[in-house]
Amino acid sequence: MYFEAVDHAGHDCGPTAPETQAALKKVDAALSALRDGLEAQDLWDQTQLIAPLTTA
């Protein structure tokens, strides 16, 4: 999965801009929903998430 909103907001508005913070909150909510879904199916303990972070 790629969450482009954070990348775009960070480049367009800066890393501390309200737009970037709002994008991060949306990604956090999406990842929470993913985890909740995996937990509901008893798959969370078998799952490995890799989150590469980059700066440019």
N, C-alpha and C positions, 0 to 999 in steps of 0.2 A: 504494500500500500504506500502511496505517496500522497502527502498532504501539502499540496502546492500553495495553499493560502498563506501559510506561515512564511514560506520562502518569498513569495511575492510581496507580502506586507513588509517583511523585514528589509527587502531591497528597496522597495518604493518609499517606505515611510520611516525606516530606521528600526533598530532592534528594541527600543524602549517606547515606541509610539503606541498610542491606544489601539490602533488598527492591528498591530502585531500582537498585542496582548489579547485582543478579542479573537484573533485567529488561533492563538494558542489555547484559549479556553474551549473553542470548538473542537480542536484536535483532542484535547483532554477528555471531552465528553464522548467523542467517538471511540477513543481507546478504552474508556470506562465501559461503554456499551459492549465492545468486543470482549472485554474480560468478563463482564456479567454473563454474556451469552455462552462463553466457554465454560464458566463455572456452572451454569444451569445445566449443561450437558455433561458435567463431570469430566471435562477435558482440560481444565486449567492446569492441573498438576502435570499434564503430559505435554504442555505447550511451552515453547521457548520463543520469546519475542526478541528480536534484535533491532535496535533503534540507532542506526548510524546518524550522527549529527555532524553537520559541516558548517563552516563559515567561509565566506568568500569576500 
